[in-house]
Amino acid sequence: MDIKIQISDSVYRALLEEGKRIEGSIGLVNPKQGNFNAWRRRRTYEAPETRYIRLPHGRVSVTEERVNLTLRIDRRETDIVPHRAIESEATQAADFVFTHSLDC
């Protein structure tokens, strides 16, 4: 199957100048034609300093701007009481955030 794809001038220039692949999506106008939409990326992005620990069912990460707690408890873990695991691991997370906060 052949599809005609329309791309913007800036995407075309970037293809020629950089010689790299450009990620994006194609929105079909009809079964034989589509428009290419490049995904925008930050070019000067610097990852913030992150500190984290792993918990039995998740992870805690701390940056200067954000604290993230992720827990995943599989329902097939019959020996785990979910609300107790959440309470216990949230307490561990709070202790970690208090002692490893980057703005202290």
Biopython code that builds the backbone (N, CA, C, O; Angstrom):
import numpy as np
from Bio.PDB.StructureBuilder import StructureBuilder

atoms = [
    (1, "MET", "N", (0.843, -1.169, 0.000)),
    (1, "MET", "CA", (0.000, 0.000, 0.000)),
    (1, "MET", "C", (0.890, 1.235, 0.000)),
    (1, "MET", "O", (1.861, 1.297, 0.755)),
    (2, "ASP", "N", (0.577, 2.201, -0.823)),
    (2, "ASP", "CA", (1.299, 3.463, -0.881)),
    (2, "ASP", "C", (0.440, 4.554, -0.256)),
    (2, "ASP", "O", (-0.761, 4.648, -0.506)),
    (3, "ILE", "N", (1.095, 5.378, 0.568)),
    (3, "ILE", "CA", (0.412, 6.512, 1.193)),
    (3, "ILE", "C", (1.239, 7.755, 0.929)),
    (3, "ILE", "O", (2.455, 7.739, 1.122)),
    (4, "LYS", "N", (0.608, 8.823, 0.495)),
    (4, "LYS", "CA", (1.278, 10.107, 0.346)),
    (4, "LYS", "C", (1.214, 10.830, 1.679)),
    (4, "LYS", "O", (0.147, 10.959, 2.279)),
    (5, "ILE", "N", (2.388, 11.309, 2.144)),
    (5, "ILE", "CA", (2.455, 11.983, 3.437)),
    (5, "ILE", "C", (2.922, 13.414, 3.230)),
    (5, "ILE", "O", (3.898, 13.668, 2.524)),
    (6, "GLN", "N", (2.218, 14.337, 3.848)),
    (6, "GLN", "CA", (2.577, 15.752, 3.785)),
    (6, "GLN", "C", (3.292, 16.108, 5.081)),
    (6, "GLN", "O", (2.784, 15.833, 6.168)),
    (7, "ILE", "N", (4.492, 16.731, 4.967)),
    (7, "ILE", "CA", (5.229, 17.159, 6.152)),
    (7, "ILE", "C", (5.484, 18.668, 6.046)),
    (7, "ILE", "O", (5.491, 19.243, 4.957)),
    (8, "SER", "N", (5.688, 19.276, 7.192)),
    (8, "SER", "CA", (5.919, 20.723, 7.222)),
    (8, "SER", "C", (7.330, 21.048, 6.732)),
    (8, "SER", "O", (8.205, 20.183, 6.696)),
    (9, "ASP", "N", (7.530, 22.304, 6.360)),
    (9, "ASP", "CA", (8.843, 22.753, 5.893)),
    (9, "ASP", "C", (9.895, 22.590, 6.988)),
    (9, "ASP", "O", (11.026, 22.197, 6.702)),
    (10, "SER", "N", (9.538, 22.886, 8.234)),
    (10, "SER", "CA", (10.515, 22.784, 9.324)),
    (10, "SER", "C", (10.948, 21.333, 9.552)),
    (10, "SER", "O", (12.118, 21.074, 9.837)),
    (11, "VAL", "N", (10.025, 20.399, 9.430)),
    (11, "VAL", "CA", (10.380, 18.983, 9.581)),
    (11, "VAL", "C", (11.281, 18.558, 8.428)),
    (11, "VAL", "O", (12.254, 17.832, 8.634)),
    (12, "TYR", "N", (10.965, 19.004, 7.227)),
    (12, "TYR", "CA", (11.784, 18.671, 6.059)),
    (12, "TYR", "C", (13.199, 19.223, 6.221)),
    (12, "TYR", "O", (14.176, 18.525, 5.949)),
    (13, "ARG", "N", (13.309, 20.480, 6.665)),
    (13, "ARG", "CA", (14.638, 21.078, 6.895)),
    (13, "ARG", "C", (15.412, 20.296, 7.948)),
    (13, "ARG", "O", (16.607, 20.047, 7.789)),
    (14, "ALA", "N", (14.731, 19.911, 9.019)),
    (14, "ALA", "CA", (15.400, 19.154, 10.083)),
    (14, "ALA", "C", (15.894, 17.813, 9.564)),
    (14, "ALA", "O", (16.975, 17.364, 9.946)),
    (15, "LEU", "N", (15.121, 17.168, 8.702)),
    (15, "LEU", "CA", (15.566, 15.910, 8.104)),
    (15, "LEU", "C", (16.835, 16.098, 7.295)),
    (15, "LEU", "O", (17.766, 15.299, 7.387)),
    (16, "LEU", "N", (16.866, 17.160, 6.502)),
    (16, "LEU", "CA", (18.040, 17.419, 5.660)),
    (16, "LEU", "C", (19.255, 17.846, 6.470)),
    (16, "LEU", "O", (20.362, 17.378, 6.204)),
    (17, "GLU", "N", (19.073, 18.722, 7.449)),
    (17, "GLU", "CA", (20.197, 19.262, 8.206)),
    (17, "GLU", "C", (20.772, 18.260, 9.193)),
    (17, "GLU", "O", (21.989, 18.087, 9.265)),
    (18, "GLU", "N", (19.921, 17.608, 9.944)),
    (18, "GLU", "CA", (20.395, 16.717, 11.007)),
    (18, "GLU", "C", (20.673, 15.312, 10.498)),
    (18, "GLU", "O", (21.539, 14.619, 11.031)),
    (19, "GLY", "N", (19.955, 14.890, 9.483)),
    (19, "GLY", "CA", (20.157, 13.547, 8.961)),
    (19, "GLY", "C", (19.706, 12.456, 9.919)),
    (19, "GLY", "O", (20.113, 11.301, 9.785)),
    (20, "LYS", "N", (18.875, 12.814, 10.875)),
    (20, "LYS", "CA", (18.399, 11.845, 11.865)),
    (20, "LYS", "C", (16.923, 11.562, 11.648)),
    (20, "LYS", "O", (16.231, 12.273, 10.919)),
    (21, "ARG", "N", (16.468, 10.517, 12.292)),
    (21, "ARG", "CA", (15.053, 10.187, 12.246)),
    (21, "ARG", "C", (14.262, 11.208, 13.048)),
    (21, "ARG", "O", (14.757, 11.753, 14.034)),
    (22, "ILE", "N", (13.049, 11.462, 12.628)),
    (22, "ILE", "CA", (12.150, 12.353, 13.351)),
    (22, "ILE", "C", (10.923, 11.548, 13.742)),
    (22, "ILE", "O", (10.252, 10.961, 12.892)),
    (23, "GLU", "N", (10.641, 11.528, 15.026)),
    (23, "GLU", "CA", (9.495, 10.777, 15.514)),
    (23, "GLU", "C", (8.230, 11.614, 15.412)),
    (23, "GLU", "O", (8.263, 12.837, 15.543)),
    (24, "GLY", "N", (7.130, 10.943, 15.180)),
    (24, "GLY", "CA", (5.862, 11.645, 15.089)),
    (24, "GLY", "C", (4.735, 10.673, 14.813)),
    (24, "GLY", "O", (4.885, 9.460, 14.957)),
    (25, "SER", "N", (3.622, 11.223, 14.419)),
    (25, "SER", "CA", (2.463, 10.392, 14.100)),
    (25, "SER", "C", (1.889, 10.847, 12.766)),
    (25, "SER", "O", (2.121, 11.970, 12.320)),
    (26, "ILE", "N", (1.141, 9.954, 12.144)),
    (26, "ILE", "CA", (0.523, 10.260, 10.865)),
    (26, "ILE", "C", (-0.978, 10.272, 11.057)),
    (26, "ILE", "O", (-1.572, 9.284, 11.488)),
    (27, "GLY", "N", (-1.580, 11.395, 10.733)),
    (27, "GLY", "CA", (-3.033, 11.498, 10.764)),
    (27, "GLY", "C", (-3.550, 11.344, 9.349)),
    (27, "GLY", "O", (-3.259, 12.167, 8.481)),
    (28, "LEU", "N", (-4.317, 10.291, 9.116)),
    (28, "LEU", "CA", (-4.804, 10.036, 7.764)),
    (28, "LEU", "C", (-5.934, 10.992, 7.403)),
    (28, "LEU", "O", (-6.873, 11.186, 8.176)),
    (29, "VAL", "N", (-5.829, 11.579, 6.228)),
    (29, "VAL", "CA", (-6.866, 12.447, 5.693)),
    (29, "VAL", "C", (-7.890, 11.576, 4.960)),
    (29, "VAL", "O", (-9.096, 11.808, 5.037)),
    (30, "ASN", "N", (-7.379, 10.577, 4.251)),
    (30, "ASN", "CA", (-8.198, 9.568, 3.600)),
    (30, "ASN", "C", (-7.340, 8.310, 3.519)),
    (30, "ASN", "O", (-6.188, 8.353, 3.949)),
    (31, "PRO", "N", (-7.832, 7.208, 2.999)),
    (31, "PRO", "CA", (-7.042, 5.969, 3.003)),
    (31, "PRO", "C", (-5.712, 6.033, 2.260)),
    (31, "PRO", "O", (-4.884, 5.138, 2.433)),
    (32, "LYS", "N", (-5.478, 7.050, 1.444)),
    (32, "LYS", "CA", (-4.232, 7.121, 0.675)),
    (32, "LYS", "C", (-3.382, 8.350, 0.979)),
    (32, "LYS", "O", (-2.298, 8.492, 0.414)),
    (33, "GLN", "N", (-3.849, 9.254, 1.865)),
    (33, "GLN", "CA", (-3.098, 10.469, 2.161)),
    (33, "GLN", "C", (-3.122, 10.750, 3.659)),
    (33, "GLN", "O", (-4.096, 10.459, 4.354)),
    (34, "GLY", "N", (-2.010, 11.329, 4.138)),
    (34, "GLY", "CA", (-1.941, 11.660, 5.555)),
    (34, "GLY", "C", (-1.022, 12.834, 5.819)),
    (34, "GLY", "O", (-0.236, 13.229, 4.958)),
    (35, "ASN", "N", (-1.125, 13.387, 7.010)),
    (35, "ASN", "CA", (-0.269, 14.483, 7.467)),
    (35, "ASN", "C", (0.633, 13.963, 8.572)),
    (35, "ASN", "O", (0.185, 13.263, 9.481)),
    (36, "PHE", "N", (1.915, 14.315, 8.483)),
    (36, "PHE", "CA", (2.876, 13.910, 9.510)),
    (36, "PHE", "C", (2.958, 15.003, 10.560)),
    (36, "PHE", "O", (3.127, 16.176, 10.227)),
    (37, "ASN", "N", (2.837, 14.624, 11.829)),
    (37, "ASN", "CA", (2.935, 15.562, 12.950)),
    (37, "ASN", "C", (4.118, 15.146, 13.816)),
    (37, "ASN", "O", (4.076, 14.118, 14.492)),
    (38, "ALA", "N", (5.172, 15.957, 13.788)),
    (38, "ALA", "CA", (6.378, 15.632, 14.565)),
    (38, "ALA", "C", (6.115, 15.830, 16.046)),
    (38, "ALA", "O", (5.411, 16.756, 16.449)),
    (39, "TRP", "N", (6.686, 14.954, 16.846)),
    (39, "TRP", "CA", (6.593, 15.104, 18.297)),
    (39, "TRP", "C", (7.660, 16.084, 18.723)),
    (39, "TRP", "O", (8.821, 15.964, 18.331)),
    (40, "ARG", "N", (7.273, 17.036, 19.511)),
    (40, "ARG", "CA", (8.228, 18.046, 19.968)),
    (40, "ARG", "C", (9.038, 17.484, 21.126)),
    (40, "ARG", "O", (8.517, 16.782, 21.993)),
    (41, "ARG", "N", (10.306, 17.807, 21.118)),
    (41, "ARG", "CA", (11.194, 17.370, 22.193)),
    (41, "ARG", "C", (11.992, 18.558, 22.684)),
    (41, "ARG", "O", (12.339, 19.458, 21.919)),
    (42, "ARG", "N", (12.272, 18.544, 23.953)),
    (42, "ARG", "CA", (13.142, 19.584, 24.507)),
    (42, "ARG", "C", (14.570, 19.270, 24.116)),
    (42, "ARG", "O", (15.039, 18.147, 24.302)),
    (43, "ARG", "N", (15.248, 20.239, 23.586)),
    (43, "ARG", "CA", (16.622, 20.001, 23.154)),
    (43, "ARG", "C", (17.628, 20.242, 24.276)),
    (43, "ARG", "O", (18.683, 19.608, 24.307)),
    (44, "THR", "N", (17.317, 21.138, 25.183)),
    (44, "THR", "CA", (18.272, 21.479, 26.228)),
    (44, "THR", "C", (17.799, 20.967, 27.592)),
    (44, "THR", "O", (18.117, 21.566, 28.619)),
    (45, "TYR", "N", (17.058, 19.889, 27.608)),
    (45, "TYR", "CA", (16.526, 19.364, 28.854)),
    (45, "TYR", "C", (17.635, 18.732, 29.683)),
    (45, "TYR", "O", (18.404, 17.908, 29.189)),
    (46, "GLU", "N", (17.707, 19.126, 30.934)),
    (46, "GLU", "CA", (18.635, 18.506, 31.875)),
    (46, "GLU", "C", (17.806, 17.833, 32.953)),
    (46, "GLU", "O", (16.970, 18.471, 33.593)),
    (47, "ALA", "N", (18.036, 16.566, 33.150)),
    (47, "ALA", "CA", (17.289, 15.825, 34.157)),
    (47, "ALA", "C", (17.645, 16.358, 35.538)),
    (47, "ALA", "O", (18.824, 16.545, 35.839)),
    (48, "PRO", "N", (16.651, 16.606, 36.377)),
    (48, "PRO", "CA", (16.945, 17.099, 37.719)),
    (48, "PRO", "C", (17.610, 16.008, 38.562)),
    (48, "PRO", "O", (17.430, 14.813, 38.326)),
    (49, "GLU", "N", (18.376, 16.455, 39.543)),
    (49, "GLU", "CA", (18.993, 15.496, 40.448)),
    (49, "GLU", "C", (17.882, 14.766, 41.193)),
    (49, "GLU", "O", (17.007, 15.389, 41.795)),
    (50, "THR", "N", (17.928, 13.450, 41.145)),
    (50, "THR", "CA", (16.872, 12.638, 41.744)),
    (50, "THR", "C", (17.483, 11.648, 42.723)),
    (50, "THR", "O", (18.496, 11.007, 42.444)),
    (51, "ARG", "N", (16.847, 11.543, 43.856)),
    (51, "ARG", "CA", (17.213, 10.516, 44.835)),
    (51, "ARG", "C", (16.004, 9.612, 44.994)),
    (51, "ARG", "O", (14.867, 10.081, 45.031)),
    (52, "TYR", "N", (16.255, 8.317, 45.087)),
    (52, "TYR", "CA", (15.121, 7.411, 45.200)),
    (52, "TYR", "C", (15.496, 6.165, 45.994)),
    (52, "TYR", "O", (16.672, 5.832, 46.145)),
    (53, "ILE", "N", (14.469, 5.489, 46.496)),
    (53, "ILE", "CA", (14.634, 4.183, 47.124)),
    (53, "ILE", "C", (13.549, 3.265, 46.581)),
    (53, "ILE", "O", (12.479, 3.702, 46.158)),
    (54, "ARG", "N", (13.862, 2.000, 46.609)),
    (54, "ARG", "CA", (12.869, 0.995, 46.230)),
    (54, "ARG", "C", (12.207, 0.485, 47.503)),
    (54, "ARG", "O", (12.852, 0.288, 48.533)),
    (55, "LEU", "N", (10.921, 0.280, 47.399)),
    (55, "LEU", "CA", (10.134, -0.271, 48.488)),
    (55, "LEU", "C", (9.696, -1.677, 48.088)),
    (55, "LEU", "O", (9.800, -2.036, 46.915)),
    (56, "PRO", "N", (9.210, -2.477, 49.030)),
    (56, "PRO", "CA", (8.772, -3.825, 48.657)),
    (56, "PRO", "C", (7.744, -3.853, 47.518)),
    (56, "PRO", "O", (7.713, -4.800, 46.733)),
    (57, "HIS", "N", (6.908, -2.818, 47.431)),
    (57, "HIS", "CA", (5.878, -2.783, 46.389)),
    (57, "HIS", "C", (5.910, -1.503, 45.562)),
    (57, "HIS", "O", (4.901, -1.142, 44.957)),
    (58, "GLY", "N", (7.035, -0.815, 45.523)),
    (58, "GLY", "CA", (7.058, 0.424, 44.755)),
    (58, "GLY", "C", (8.367, 1.163, 44.848)),
    (58, "GLY", "O", (9.435, 0.574, 45.014)),
    (59, "ARG", "N", (8.255, 2.480, 44.736)),
    (59, "ARG", "CA", (9.444, 3.326, 44.694)),
    (59, "ARG", "C", (9.070, 4.735, 45.129)),
    (59, "ARG", "O", (7.940, 5.177, 44.924)),
    (60, "VAL", "N", (10.041, 5.446, 45.739)),
    (60, "VAL", "CA", (9.888, 6.850, 46.111)),
    (60, "VAL", "C", (11.023, 7.610, 45.448)),
    (60, "VAL", "O", (12.175, 7.181, 45.507)),
    (61, "SER", "N", (10.707, 8.741, 44.813)),
    (61, "SER", "CA", (11.752, 9.586, 44.246)),
    (61, "SER", "C", (11.534, 11.020, 44.709)),
    (61, "SER", "O", (10.404, 11.470, 44.898)),
    (62, "VAL", "N", (12.653, 11.725, 44.886)),
    (62, "VAL", "CA", (12.622, 13.102, 45.367)),
    (62, "VAL", "C", (13.505, 13.953, 44.461)),
    (62, "VAL", "O", (14.668, 13.622, 44.228)),
    (63, "THR", "N", (12.943, 15.057, 43.948)),
    (63, "THR", "CA", (13.716, 16.060, 43.228)),
    (63, "THR", "C", (13.489, 17.389, 43.950)),
    (63, "THR", "O", (12.781, 17.441, 44.956)),
    (64, "GLU", "N", (14.088, 18.456, 43.435)),
    (64, "GLU", "CA", (13.884, 19.765, 44.055)),
    (64, "GLU", "C", (12.436, 20.222, 43.948)),
    (64, "GLU", "O", (11.954, 20.965, 44.803)),
    (65, "GLU", "N", (11.748, 19.787, 42.915)),
    (65, "GLU", "CA", (10.387, 20.256, 42.668)),
    (65, "GLU", "C", (9.297, 19.249, 43.001)),
    (65, "GLU", "O", (8.139, 19.640, 43.145)),
    (66, "ARG", "N", (9.625, 17.972, 43.128)),
    (66, "ARG", "CA", (8.578, 16.962, 43.185)),
    (66, "ARG", "C", (8.961, 15.775, 44.059)),
    (66, "ARG", "O", (10.126, 15.386, 44.148)),
    (67, "VAL", "N", (7.938, 15.216, 44.701)),
    (67, "VAL", "CA", (8.071, 13.955, 45.422)),
    (67, "VAL", "C", (7.088, 12.988, 44.793)),
    (67, "VAL", "O", (5.922, 13.328, 44.594)),
    (68, "ASN", "N", (7.551, 11.779, 44.476)),
    (68, "ASN", "CA", (6.701, 10.811, 43.811)),
    (68, "ASN", "C", (6.736, 9.491, 44.572)),
    (68, "ASN", "O", (7.811, 8.960, 44.850)),
    (69, "LEU", "N", (5.571, 8.966, 44.905)),
    (69, "LEU", "CA", (5.447, 7.668, 45.562)),
    (69, "LEU", "C", (4.589, 6.790, 44.667)),
    (69, "LEU", "O", (3.457, 7.142, 44.337)),
    (70, "THR", "N", (5.133, 5.653, 44.281)),
    (70, "THR", "CA", (4.398, 4.706, 43.447)),
    (70, "THR", "C", (4.364, 3.371, 44.170)),
    (70, "THR", "O", (5.402, 2.840, 44.567)),
    (71, "LEU", "N", (3.171, 2.839, 44.336)),
    (71, "LEU", "CA", (3.003, 1.517, 44.937)),
    (71, "LEU", "C", (2.175, 0.648, 44.005)),
    (71, "LEU", "O", (1.195, 1.106, 43.417)),
    (72, "ARG", "N", (2.574, -0.602, 43.878)),
    (72, "ARG", "CA", (1.814, -1.567, 43.086)),
    (72, "ARG", "C", (1.732, -2.853, 43.885)),
    (72, "ARG", "O", (2.741, -3.516, 44.128)),
    (73, "ILE", "N", (0.541, -3.192, 44.282)),
    (73, "ILE", "CA", (0.327, -4.415, 45.046)),
    (73, "ILE", "C", (-0.516, -5.350, 44.188)),
    (73, "ILE", "O", (-1.659, -5.040, 43.855)),
    (74, "ASP", "N", (0.045, -6.472, 43.842)),
    (74, "ASP", "CA", (-0.646, -7.451, 43.012)),
    (74, "ASP", "C", (-1.764, -8.108, 43.818)),
    (74, "ASP", "O", (-1.542, -8.537, 44.950)),
    (75, "ARG", "N", (-2.921, -8.186, 43.262)),
    (75, "ARG", "CA", (-4.063, -8.787, 43.976)),
    (75, "ARG", "C", (-3.851, -10.266, 44.263)),
    (75, "ARG", "O", (-4.529, -10.836, 45.117)),
    (76, "ARG", "N", (-2.921, -10.885, 43.560)),
    (76, "ARG", "CA", (-2.646, -12.306, 43.799)),
    (76, "ARG", "C", (-1.720, -12.532, 44.993)),
    (76, "ARG", "O", (-1.488, -13.675, 45.386)),
    (77, "GLU", "N", (-1.191, -11.453, 45.572)),
    (77, "GLU", "CA", (-0.360, -11.584, 46.766)),
    (77, "GLU", "C", (-1.296, -11.743, 47.959)),
    (77, "GLU", "O", (-1.640, -10.764, 48.622)),
    (78, "THR", "N", (-1.693, -12.943, 48.219)),
    (78, "THR", "CA", (-2.699, -13.195, 49.251)),
    (78, "THR", "C", (-2.169, -13.003, 50.662)),
    (78, "THR", "O", (-2.956, -12.847, 51.596)),
    (79, "ASP", "N", (-0.860, -13.011, 50.837)),
    (79, "ASP", "CA", (-0.296, -12.817, 52.169)),
    (79, "ASP", "C", (-0.166, -11.337, 52.533)),
    (79, "ASP", "O", (0.231, -11.020, 53.655)),
    (80, "ILE", "N", (-0.490, -10.425, 51.614)),
    (80, "ILE", "CA", (-0.383, -8.987, 51.852)),
    (80, "ILE", "C", (-1.767, -8.404, 52.089)),
    (80, "ILE", "O", (-2.705, -8.671, 51.338)),
    (81, "VAL", "N", (-1.881, -7.605, 53.141)),
    (81, "VAL", "CA", (-3.104, -6.848, 53.386)),
    (81, "VAL", "C", (-2.846, -5.465, 52.787)),
    (81, "VAL", "O", (-2.023, -4.716, 53.313)),
    (82, "PRO", "N", (-3.537, -5.111, 51.694)),
    (82, "PRO", "CA", (-3.179, -3.881, 50.960)),
    (82, "PRO", "C", (-3.124, -2.628, 51.816)),
    (82, "PRO", "O", (-2.174, -1.856, 51.689)),
    (83, "HIS", "N", (-4.104, -2.391, 52.682)),
    (83, "HIS", "CA", (-4.080, -1.134, 53.432)),
    (83, "HIS", "C", (-2.908, -1.090, 54.411)),
    (83, "HIS", "O", (-2.385, -0.013, 54.695)),
    (84, "ARG", "N", (-2.495, -2.232, 54.923)),
    (84, "ARG", "CA", (-1.328, -2.247, 55.814)),
    (84, "ARG", "C", (-0.034, -1.998, 55.032)),
    (84, "ARG", "O", (0.852, -1.284, 55.504)),
    (85, "ALA", "N", (0.070, -2.583, 53.847)),
    (85, "ALA", "CA", (1.254, -2.359, 53.014)),
    (85, "ALA", "C", (1.347, -0.894, 52.614)),
    (85, "ALA", "O", (2.431, -0.312, 52.637)),
    (86, "ILE", "N", (0.219, -0.294, 52.247)),
    (86, "ILE", "CA", (0.209, 1.118, 51.867)),
    (86, "ILE", "C", (0.644, 1.979, 53.042)),
    (86, "ILE", "O", (1.472, 2.876, 52.881)),
    (87, "GLU", "N", (0.096, 1.716, 54.217)),
    (87, "GLU", "CA", (0.444, 2.504, 55.404)),
    (87, "GLU", "C", (1.916, 2.350, 55.757)),
    (87, "GLU", "O", (2.595, 3.339, 56.033)),
    (88, "SER", "N", (2.412, 1.119, 55.749)),
    (88, "SER", "CA", (3.802, 0.857, 56.111)),
    (88, "SER", "C", (4.773, 1.494, 55.114)),
    (88, "SER", "O", (5.742, 2.142, 55.511)),
    (89, "GLU", "N", (4.511, 1.309, 53.836)),
    (89, "GLU", "CA", (5.430, 1.826, 52.832)),
    (89, "GLU", "C", (5.323, 3.342, 52.686)),
    (89, "GLU", "O", (6.308, 3.997, 52.345)),
    (90, "ALA", "N", (4.152, 3.903, 52.939)),
    (90, "ALA", "CA", (4.016, 5.364, 52.936)),
    (90, "ALA", "C", (4.813, 5.968, 54.088)),
    (90, "ALA", "O", (5.391, 7.045, 53.940)),
    (91, "THR", "N", (4.849, 5.291, 55.227)),
    (91, "THR", "CA", (5.654, 5.756, 56.358)),
    (91, "THR", "C", (7.140, 5.708, 56.009)),
    (91, "THR", "O", (7.879, 6.648, 56.302)),
    (92, "GLN", "N", (7.576, 4.618, 55.384)),
    (92, "GLN", "CA", (8.972, 4.517, 54.945)),
    (92, "GLN", "C", (9.294, 5.630, 53.943)),
    (92, "GLN", "O", (10.372, 6.221, 53.990)),
    (93, "ALA", "N", (8.356, 5.908, 53.043)),
    (93, "ALA", "CA", (8.546, 6.955, 52.044)),
    (93, "ALA", "C", (8.665, 8.320, 52.713)),
    (93, "ALA", "O", (9.529, 9.118, 52.351)),
    (94, "ALA", "N", (7.800, 8.588, 53.685)),
    (94, "ALA", "CA", (7.834, 9.871, 54.389)),
    (94, "ALA", "C", (9.164, 10.062, 55.107)),
    (94, "ALA", "O", (9.728, 11.156, 55.077)),
    (95, "ASP", "N", (9.674, 9.013, 55.754)),
    (95, "ASP", "CA", (10.974, 9.089, 56.419)),
    (95, "ASP", "C", (12.083, 9.384, 55.416)),
    (95, "ASP", "O", (12.968, 10.196, 55.684)),
    (96, "PHE", "N", (12.035, 8.725, 54.262)),
    (96, "PHE", "CA", (13.047, 8.946, 53.229)),
    (96, "PHE", "C", (12.990, 10.384, 52.721)),
    (96, "PHE", "O", (14.028, 11.030, 52.576)),
    (97, "VAL", "N", (11.795, 10.888, 52.452)),
    (97, "VAL", "CA", (11.647, 12.253, 51.945)),
    (97, "VAL", "C", (12.161, 13.246, 52.977)),
    (97, "VAL", "O", (12.833, 14.214, 52.620)),
    (98, "PHE", "N", (11.854, 13.022, 54.249)),
    (98, "PHE", "CA", (12.294, 13.929, 55.303)),
    (98, "PHE", "C", (13.813, 13.965, 55.404)),
    (98, "PHE", "O", (14.391, 15.040, 55.565)),
    (99, "THR", "N", (14.471, 12.816, 55.314)),
    (99, "THR", "CA", (15.917, 12.778, 55.496)),
    (99, "THR", "C", (16.718, 13.067, 54.217)),
    (99, "THR", "O", (17.893, 13.424, 54.297)),
    (100, "HIS", "N", (16.091, 12.915, 53.032)),
    (100, "HIS", "CA", (16.818, 13.111, 51.776)),
    (100, "HIS", "C", (16.272, 14.233, 50.916)),
    (100, "HIS", "O", (16.549, 14.296, 49.718)),
    (101, "SER", "N", (15.511, 15.104, 51.511)),
    (101, "SER", "CA", (14.988, 16.204, 50.728)),
    (101, "SER", "C", (16.134, 17.067, 50.250)),
    (101, "SER", "O", (17.046, 17.374, 51.017)),
    (102, "LEU", "N", (16.096, 17.466, 48.966)),
    (102, "LEU", "CA", (17.198, 18.200, 48.349)),
    (102, "LEU", "C", (17.255, 19.663, 48.749)),
    (102, "LEU", "O", (18.283, 20.312, 48.554)),
    (103, "ASP", "N", (16.176, 20.195, 49.303)),
    (103, "ASP", "CA", (16.189, 21.614, 49.672)),
    (103, "ASP", "C", (16.535, 21.852, 51.131)),
    (103, "ASP", "O", (16.357, 22.962, 51.632)),
    (104, "CYS", "N", (17.026, 20.831, 51.819)),
    (104, "CYS", "CA", (17.413, 20.984, 53.228)),
    (104, "CYS", "C", (18.779, 21.613, 53.344)),
    (104, "CYS", "O", (19.271, 21.820, 54.453)),
]
sb = StructureBuilder()
sb.init_structure("model")
sb.init_model(0)
sb.init_chain("A")
sb.init_seg("    ")
for serial, (resi, resn, name, xyz) in enumerate(atoms, 1):
    if name == "N":
        sb.init_residue(resn, " ", resi, " ")
    sb.init_atom(name, np.array(xyz, "f"), 0.0, 1.0, " ", f" {name:<3s}", serial, name[0])
structure = sb.get_structure()
